[in-house]
Amino acid sequence: MGDLVHVCPPEAFYQQFLSQLSINRTDDAIRALMPLESRPGLISLLVGKPNTSCFPIKSLSFSAQDPCDSSKEIPITLSPEELEVGLQYSPTTGIPNLVDWLYKLQEICHGRKRSEGWKLSVGNGCQDLMYKAVTSFINPGDSVFLEAPMYPGVIPMFQTIQCDIHEVETDANGMCSHKLRQMLENWPTSKPKPKILYTVPYGCNPTGMTVSLERRLEVLDLAHEHNFIILEDDPYYFVYYGKAPRPPSYFELEKQQGRIGRVIRFDSLSKVLSSGLRLGFASGPLPLMRAIDRHSTNANLQPNSMAQVLAISVLSRWGHEGFLAHTTRVAQFYREKRDIFEAALRRHLTGLVEWSSPESGFFIWFKLLLTEDGTDGCSEAAIRTHAFERGVLALPGTVFLPSGRKTAYARASFSQLEPDQVDEALRRLKEAILDARKTGCKE
Ligand SMILES: Cc1ncc(COP(=O)(O)O)c(C=O)c1O
């Protein structure tokens, strides 16, 4: 499979996916010339960089866990050169040694080699890069496909643009590709089809579901047949703890099929390295990635240099193997948290909630059985009012639906809690559901 010719659409093909805002956006004259500064022998009078000798931070030492033995720590002291890079402005798309390391990671994890017609850029978390993608690709009124329920952190991005949102149903096997096919095949001829589909393919936030291989292949086929780009938002890739081997990402599958150029993949270091460092990276077709980069030069110039230096100083010492050993341990940690949470759900809430076991991520998506007659209730009052009054905070499912419609579902996060806290939280939730049942939570 790896030797297939990788047919990537020409540059001009991607023009149709750019928003007017992105087409209008011009380059920052200084940043556009910055790559030339690395030419050997050149004396640069270009950028008004501050002189780092004037900065007060003179050294930085810390320690990182040994990825193969969590009882050991590796001491790290930044070299003067590393410190200088961390304290200074740096390239829009990321500092070169981190970018190189991440390209190699994409090759290891997704079989995508550098220089095969795609590009990687670092951002301040994948949220930052997604916001830039959404505004770079979507015009007011454009149709988009969003999986539902979905990560509520991106819903406002789409709503603010006032685009035409079409929810694609998901179930225990992730996005219902057959429903997507039906929507596309019945699309009104008078209206342009969506050019973007947003999905979280592993450990979806909130459902915890991972999309099956068959459905991934169908979604990719549909992207080609009906001409849309897949935004693969994947911060839980490295915390996959499902029993079955992890299916390939969309980014990997499109290469296996020998027709690349339909997927932009958003990765995050938040769940495995640090969420406070605010580091994520996007990988996708050159013209689309350049539009994201241009937004960065306009909006915030670049991702945080020091965060990148801290990250690469750890990652380069670990190596890719060490990083993957670390993420395997992290995934195991969350699998245990999930098991504890599910055991407590069975103990306290059997007959009061239903759920499917998540295979990645930090969340349980559960249906509250609120009515005696078995009809679907609405979790809003049960969670916002009754649960809060009983001393437990969770999210009602309606916030995960772009339409904001009623749902009996709710989301609980189990990433932080100790077993006794889980036990107490779910004991309280039981009381809250019984309270809600008395009032018949239909609204
Ligand atoms: C599905 C999803 N996408 C993106 C993000 C944001 O990731 P980052 O911290 O890399 O910006 C989150 C954070 O919870 C998330 O759940």
The ligand as a MOL file (V3000), in Angstrom:
LIG
                    3D

  0  0  0     0  0            999 V3000
M  V30 BEGIN CTAB
M  V30 COUNTS 16 16 0 0 0
M  V30 BEGIN ATOM
M  V30 1 C -12.2990 17.3700 20.9880 0
M  V30 2 C -11.3710 18.4340 21.4620 0
M  V30 3 N -10.7220 19.1840 20.5660 0
M  V30 4 C -9.8540 20.1440 20.9490 0
M  V30 5 C -9.6050 20.3870 22.2760 0
M  V30 6 C -8.6250 21.4640 22.6430 0
M  V30 7 O -7.3030 20.9350 22.6050 0
M  V30 8 P -6.0320 21.8640 22.8400 0
M  V30 9 O -5.7660 21.8980 24.3120 0
M  V30 10 O -4.9230 21.2100 22.0660 0
M  V30 11 O -6.3450 23.2070 22.3040 0
M  V30 12 C -10.2590 19.6340 23.2540 0
M  V30 13 C -10.0440 19.9010 24.6790 0
M  V30 14 O -10.7120 19.4360 25.5690 0
M  V30 15 C -11.1570 18.6190 22.8310 0
M  V30 16 O -11.8150 17.8310 23.7060 0
M  V30 END ATOM
M  V30 BEGIN BOND
M  V30 1 1 1 2
M  V30 2 1 2 3
M  V30 3 2 2 15
M  V30 4 2 3 4
M  V30 5 1 4 5
M  V30 6 1 5 6
M  V30 7 2 5 12
M  V30 8 1 6 7
M  V30 9 1 7 8
M  V30 10 2 8 9
M  V30 11 1 8 10
M  V30 12 1 8 11
M  V30 13 1 12 13
M  V30 14 1 12 15
M  V30 15 2 13 14
M  V30 16 1 15 16
M  V30 END BOND
M  V30 END CTAB
M  END
